[in-house]
């Protein structure tokens, strides 16, 4: 059995070199401070909350071995997607990151896979870079923020992007901003922007994709939502009721729940009861292992966490730990 983790983050070495040389990194400025300091761009501040975010490949593999994770699928730490940049600068950031990620994956010799980052503020450039990342760099698809400078993913401008991803067989992995989400402006106490704001953004993008017709127009597109899709599955009855009771709001021929099992959802949900509920709603075929490495502490690992759940059958565990992702990502 090969365990595969779809949800692991990386900060590129090029950013660390820029920090050491006291230079900006694609418009991100560094401010020295506790730990690795803070990166600042477009009025948003990102602190590095884990020392492991600057791990070497050897350190990462050692950590994976300790967690019994055979393969990590790496994606950019979401605050650094750079959607606020001008398209040309956003493309430069994406190419810089993707080139480095492709090299890192090759260096990992089968232990690593990768999701590209894309300048989705310009759909045409994003499509070109996605094709390059998949066909030339060997990456498995792309990681995406849950919105694009205020635009939602059911906006018609993004349909050609979904069509391109569908044709390429590329996996799209949605992950929200860990600190700078909509809840950050509403309340700054209790850490709610992270504990709750993140999963609310997961639920919003899930609902947008289901209710907005993306999965109806692109039935074969491969999409995974981080953190189990947040509370979207819990709210599915309410989404369906709105579709039934308010025909004028419909954007699809069927209610949102009809498309629910077209998505994949990772296991970063918090507790066994939430995971069991998710499996019961979407099926074990649509749940995949994630760790949110290195930002979520696991005792001792995401693999052991899942293996220890009595409510999850052996067959379900095998699907979640490796079978589903082996097929989805073509990792053998």
C-alpha positions, -999 to 999 in steps of 0.1 A, spaced: 0 0 0 14 34 -10 1 63 11 -5 96 -8 -10 130 7 -27 155 -17 -23 185 6 12 196 15 27 231 11 60 245 -1 76 279 -2 100 282 -31 138 284 -25 138 315 -48 118 334 -21 143 325 6 172 336 -17 154 369 -23 150 374 14 187 366 21 197 391 -7 172 417 7 153 418 -25 116 417 -33 101 384 -45 77 391 -74 63 421 -55 64 405 -20 85 424 5 101 409 35 100 424 70 124 409 95 109 397 127 103 367 149 110 334 132 113 339 94 97 373 96 68 385 75 60 388 38 39 418 28 20 425 -5 -11 444 -14 -17 453 22 -17 417 34 8 403 58 19 367 59 39 352 88 56 319 86 39 299 114 60 267 110 98 263 110 93 234 86 82 257 58 119 261 50 128 224 50 153 209 27 143 179 6 161 156 29 143 170 59 110 167 42 115 131 32 126 123 68 94 139 80 73 119 55 90 87 66 81 94 102 45 100 92 44 69 70 36 91 40 50 77 7 41 106 -16 34 142 -10 17 164 -36 32 198 -31 14 231 -37 23 267 -31 15 283 3 -17 301 -8 -8 336 3 19 336 -24 -3 329 -55 0 365 -66 -34 370 -81 -31 407 -73 -2 412 -96 -3 425 -132 -7 395 -155 29 396 -168 42 397 -133 18 370 -122 31 348 -150 67 354 -140 59 343 -104 41 312 -117 68 302 -141 95 307 -114 76 286 -89 65 259 -113 100 254 -128 114 250 -93 86 227 -83 91 205 -113 128 202 -105 120 194 -69 96 166 -79 122 151 -102 148 153 -74 123 135 -51 125 104 -73 89 93 -69 83 106 -34 69 139 -46 43 152 -70 32 188 -76 4 212 -84 14 243 -104 4 278 -94 -12 299 -122 -18 336 -131 -56 331 -132 -61 369 -132 -55 364 -170 -73 332 -181 -54 329 -214 -20 330 -196 -33 306 -170 -43 281 -197 -9 283 -214 10 279 -181 -12 250 -170 -5 232 -203 32 238 -199 32 226 -162 14 194 -171 29 185 -204 65 198 -200 71 199 -162 52 167 -153 30 184 -127 -4 169 -119 -25 200 -122 -28 233 -103 -36 246 -68 -60 275 -68 -73 301 -43 -111 300 -37 -117 333 -55 -97 356 -78 -96 392 -68 -132 391 -57 -144 371 -88 -160 337 -82 -151 306 -101 -185 303 -118 -178 336 -136 -181 328 -174 -146 341 -179 -132 310 -162 -151 284 -183 -123 281 -209 -99 274 -181 -121 245 -168 -124 232 -203 -86 233 -208 -81 215 -174 -107 189 -184 -90 182 -217 -56 180 -201 -68 157 -173 -53 181 -149 -64 180 -112 -75 214 -97 -69 216 -60 -88 245 -42 -73 259 -10 -83 292 7 -61 319 22 -52 307 58 -53 342 73 -66 368 48 -101 354 42 -134 373 45 -138 365 82 -105 384 89 -124 417 84 -153 407 105 -135 394 137 -99 393 146 -103 375 179 -100 338 189 -82 328 158 -115 324 140 -101 336 107 -81 304 106 -102 279 124 -135 289 108 -128 314 81 -107 289 61 -134 262 60 -162 288 52 -142 297 21 -139 260 13 -177 257 15 -182 288 -6 -161 276 -35 -177 242 -33 -212 257 -35 -201 280 -63 -188 251 -83 -219 229 -77 -246 256 -80 -228 276 -107 -229 250 -133 -192 244 -136 -196 206 -131 -225 205 -155 -206 222 -183 -174 203 -176 -186 169 -163 -151 153 -165 -131 180 -148 -111 168 -118 -115 190 -87 -105 185 -51 -115 208 -22 -92 212 8 -104 206 44 -132 183 33 -150 211 15 -157 228 48 -193 227 59 -207 225 24 -218 189 27 -236 197 59 -254 225 42 -264 205 10 -300 201 20 -303 239 23 -287 244 -10 -310 219 -26 -341 235 -9 -331 269 -24 -329 253 -58 -363 237 -54 -381 267 -39 -366 295 -59 -365 286 -95 -353 320 -105 -320 314 -88 -312 282 -107 -281 280 -128 -282 242 -133 -306 216 -146 -304 196 -114 -300 205 -77 -265 211 -63 -264 177 -46 -266 160 -80 -230 172 -86 -217 167 -51 -201 134 -59 -182 148 -89 -158 165 -65 -131 151 -43 -126 162 -7 -95 158 16 -94 144 51 -83 176 69 -117 179 87 -107 180 124 -123 149 139 -136 114 132 -173 124 134 -168 150 106 -149 125 85 -176 98 89 -202 123 79 -182 133 48 -178 97 38 -215 90 43 -225 120 21 -201 117 -8 -188 81 -6 -153 68 2 -145 69 -35 -144 107 -33 -124 112 -1 -86 115 -2 -59 118 24 -45 153 31 -23 166 59 -20 204 53 17 198 60 34 215 78 7 237 93 -15 210 110 1 191 139 -6 154 137 -1 130 166 16 110 153 6 114 116 -24 118 93 -20 81 83 -22 69 119 -51 93 126 -71 77 98 -60 42 106 -72 47 142 -108 54 133 -131 25 142 -160 40 123 -140 38 90 -138 4 74 -106 -12 62 -118 -9 26 -127 28 30 -93 34 46 -75 18 16 -94 40 -8 -87 71 11 -51 65 19 -40 56 -16 -63 40 -41 -84 71 -50 -53 93 -54 -34 66 -73 -61 67 -99 -68 104 -98 -32 115 -101 -19 85 -120 6 77 -92 16 40 -92 
